[in-house]
Amino acid sequence: MRQRASGELPSDLSGRSLRGLTVLTGTARRKLVTERWDTEEPWRLRWTSCGSDVTELLDGAEGAELSGRGADEAEEASCCVTAQKDGDAHTVGALDVRVAEAHVTYEAPVPEPDGVSQDTETLEGLRNLLERAAEQVHEAGYEIHGDWTVNWTECRVLLTG
């Protein structure tokens, strides 16, 4: 196995995944530190929505079983979970997508812990929101697997040095 040079990113890294964003910002932070920039503030993230595939519908979930679809139907259909940002509020939903038609099978606001609005424009804040959203859709009967995809437009950090 070839050793990657320091600071080189993995070839399979997706800059749209939450894991990819974490790796990108960590690598950038290390590079900035070596160039003597102070970046004590957290990275700020401008995002609109996140998504993840549903791998299984649990008992109690609305819609047809994913494994119960016919072969033709399974190839043309997918189920995904989305988290949307609407101002300071967030909504999580499940979509059953069949041939260019999306049917909302679950949708609800993601409650804030202790009723206090959380900052979701940092990676840690977004990660916490997505953990709550994943738990919420799991309780609604959807099993998601894998990393969230993040539709983001800007990721920045304040330099002070």
QUIUR-V953555 format. One record per residue. N is the residue number from 0. RES is the residue in one small letter. PSI is psi in degrees with one decimal (NA if undefined). Layout:
n=N res=RES psi=PSI
n=N res=RES psi=PSI
This chain:
n=0 res=m psi=130.3
n=1 res=r psi=129.8
n=2 res=q psi=133.5
n=3 res=r psi=142.9
n=4 res=a psi=152.9
n=5 res=s psi=128.4
n=6 res=g psi=-8.4
n=7 res=e psi=136.6
n=8 res=l psi=147.8
n=9 res=p psi=142.6
n=10 res=s psi=-25.1
n=11 res=d psi=9.9
n=12 res=l psi=131.4
n=13 res=s psi=121.6
n=14 res=g psi=-5.6
n=15 res=r psi=-5.5
n=16 res=s psi=155.1
n=17 res=l psi=-40.5
n=18 res=r psi=-42.3
n=19 res=g psi=-42.5
n=20 res=l psi=-39.6
n=21 res=t psi=-43.8
n=22 res=v psi=-45.0
n=23 res=l psi=-46.9
n=24 res=t psi=-35.2
n=25 res=g psi=-42.8
n=26 res=t psi=-44.2
n=27 res=a psi=-40.8
n=28 res=r psi=-44.4
n=29 res=r psi=-41.0
n=30 res=k psi=-42.9
n=31 res=l psi=-38.8
n=32 res=v psi=-41.5
n=33 res=t psi=-26.1
n=34 res=e psi=9.4
n=35 res=r psi=34.1
n=36 res=w psi=140.4
n=37 res=d psi=124.1
n=38 res=t psi=50.7
n=39 res=e psi=-25.4
n=40 res=e psi=153.3
n=41 res=p psi=156.2
n=42 res=w psi=137.6
n=43 res=r psi=136.1
n=44 res=l psi=127.1
n=45 res=r psi=115.8
n=46 res=w psi=161.6
n=47 res=t psi=-38.4
n=48 res=s psi=161.4
n=49 res=c psi=156.3
n=50 res=g psi=158.2
n=51 res=s psi=150.7
n=52 res=d psi=145.4
n=53 res=v psi=125.7
n=54 res=t psi=-18.9
n=55 res=e psi=142.4
n=56 res=l psi=124.4
n=57 res=l psi=169.2
n=58 res=d psi=132.7
n=59 res=g psi=-14.1
n=60 res=a psi=144.1
n=61 res=e psi=156.3
n=62 res=g psi=175.2
n=63 res=a psi=153.5
n=64 res=e psi=136.2
n=65 res=l psi=-42.0
n=66 res=s psi=-16.8
n=67 res=g psi=-1.5
n=68 res=r psi=150.3
n=69 res=g psi=164.3
n=70 res=a psi=-45.4
n=71 res=d psi=-41.8
n=72 res=e psi=-38.9
n=73 res=a psi=-36.4
n=74 res=e psi=-30.1
n=75 res=e psi=-3.0
n=76 res=a psi=151.8
n=77 res=s psi=162.0
n=78 res=c psi=134.5
n=79 res=c psi=161.1
n=80 res=v psi=137.8
n=81 res=t psi=147.7
n=82 res=a psi=124.5
n=83 res=q psi=146.0
n=84 res=k psi=128.1
n=85 res=d psi=87.1
n=86 res=g psi=-124.1
n=87 res=d psi=-8.2
n=88 res=a psi=161.2
n=89 res=h psi=142.9
n=90 res=t psi=140.4
n=91 res=v psi=142.8
n=92 res=g psi=160.5
n=93 res=a psi=134.8
n=94 res=l psi=133.3
n=95 res=d psi=111.3
n=96 res=v psi=119.9
n=97 res=r psi=122.6
n=98 res=v psi=59.8
n=99 res=a psi=8.3
n=100 res=e psi=130.7
n=101 res=a psi=127.6
n=102 res=h psi=121.7
n=103 res=v psi=119.0
n=104 res=t psi=-13.0
n=105 res=y psi=137.6
n=106 res=e psi=133.4
n=107 res=a psi=153.5
n=108 res=p psi=147.4
n=109 res=v psi=114.4
n=110 res=p psi=147.8
n=111 res=e psi=143.0
n=112 res=p psi=131.8
n=113 res=d psi=20.4
n=114 res=g psi=8.0
n=115 res=v psi=127.2
n=116 res=s psi=129.3
n=117 res=q psi=149.3
n=118 res=d psi=108.0
n=119 res=t psi=14.9
n=120 res=e psi=15.0
n=121 res=t psi=159.7
n=122 res=l psi=-41.2
n=123 res=e psi=-42.1
n=124 res=g psi=-42.0
n=125 res=l psi=-42.8
n=126 res=r psi=-42.7
n=127 res=n psi=-42.2
n=128 res=l psi=-45.5
n=129 res=l psi=-31.1
n=130 res=e psi=-42.9
n=131 res=r psi=-40.9
n=132 res=a psi=-42.4
n=133 res=a psi=-41.6
n=134 res=e psi=-40.2
n=135 res=q psi=-45.3
n=136 res=v psi=-28.1
n=137 res=h psi=-44.2
n=138 res=e psi=-26.8
n=139 res=a psi=-5.6
n=140 res=g psi=15.3
n=141 res=y psi=134.0
n=142 res=e psi=118.1
n=143 res=i psi=153.3
n=144 res=h psi=138.6
n=145 res=g psi=-175.2
n=146 res=d psi=153.8
n=147 res=w psi=143.0
n=148 res=t psi=134.8
n=149 res=v psi=123.7
n=150 res=n psi=96.5
n=151 res=w psi=154.0
n=152 res=t psi=-19.0
n=153 res=e psi=138.1
n=154 res=c psi=117.6
n=155 res=r psi=160.8
n=156 res=v psi=145.2
n=157 res=l psi=126.6
n=158 res=l psi=132.8
n=159 res=t psi=-1.6
n=160 res=g psi=NA
